[in-house]
Amino acid sequence: MPSPSSNQPLLQATPGKRIALPVRVEPKVFFANERTFLSWLNFTVLLGTLGIGLLNFGDRVGRISAGVFTFVAMVVMIYALATFHWRADRIRKRLPGPYDDRFGPTVLCVFILAAILINFGLKFSDHPK
């Protein structure tokens, strides 16, 4: 069903045809978007759990690393929510794709690598000689 805010007509003629056919968006498209969002949130919960574990059972370096991992988890949560709403809006308005995310996973890997390098750097620089 089209939403009231949609500016796309319910019936659209296929290029080269004179008969207008209803534009149909399969329900699996909406569910795939939601499933992707939940997958990202699952990952951020695991990353936040790692941060809480470091916070509770770590020393000074562990607390700093916990802050970095928690920050990364929160940034990824906000990014996942923004991407979910962006895709849902485009699907609801029946705008043409692609809906794939080319930069998000790469940026996430860079953030996690930076957090791990910070953790190792702090641990080895704080180690008594």
PyMOL commands that set and color helices and strands:
alter all, ss='L'
color gray80, all
select helices_A, chain A and resi 27-57+60-92+104-126
alter helices_A, ss='H'
color red, helices_A
select strands_A, chain A and resi 11-13+20-22
alter strands_A, ss='S'
color yellow, strands_A
deselect
rebuild
show_as cartoon
